């Protein structure tokens, strides 16, 4: 649905994006990750045609990015932009019409979304009289009201309490299931694990990771296992690394160098009662931190 080819952008002598290639399929949630200052916002701004790339191209549905695409994109920026003096209902109608909806259609959609997110009662309130989380809901509706094909969400859960964060999460999944492609930029790794089908990570202007969450986790496997034992003796092999653990049970991290997991398990049985045995597969958060460190040292 969205393709980014060899995209580069610098601010003066400072490169913000270097030769970035990405492909976002229809109906998926694509996590765009990276440490602060990596280049994510720059990429998002180029897709939204707020700034221009120095070189490379962006295509939406096989067409070079052009102003017509704006109506097909819903962008929730990190710095929210609502008109403080305007009333909620008026503001949503305004945004919907700005994105090309006819007045009658816009009205229907405002009714639909304000009811869906349970905020019909706020219609006549001014934005300046709302709490941060309440204003966030309005901004979310303003982003999705024109039913864009591509949604770009920058930290969509910030400012929400857990109940409302869950509500918004469910709405995002619902939109994806209806065929919307979603680019989700966030530093919250639990959201990435829960929501994203595919992720790409940018660090220091370069893409350092690209794949499905499962592919990336599998590639990061290190043949490392965690074994919990009720030890029968005080001795154990020197390559078993003892981990802090409570009570009588002893936890080890063991790197499997040659041999099979069954052989390791058999060996473990000779040292005591095996309570649990599982492979340690790094989480996306751990992979993120490792990659950020690795590229920092390059
Ligand atoms: N308008 C600008 N003028 C000059 N430099 C800029 C401008 N906007 C961004 N930069 C620089 O470009 C680089 C990438 O910034 P960008 O905002 O794209 O990062 P980011 O990944 O969105 O970071 P964050 O997670 O902190 O929002 C940084 O070095 C930043 O200082």
Boltz pocket constraint, residues with backbone or C-beta under 6 A from the ligand:
constraints:
  - pocket:
      binder: B
      contacts: [[A, 11], [A, 14], [A, 15], [A, 16], [A, 34], [A, 35], [A, 36], [A, 37], [A, 38], [A, 39], [A, 40], [A, 41], [A, 42], [A, 43]]
      max_distance: 6.0
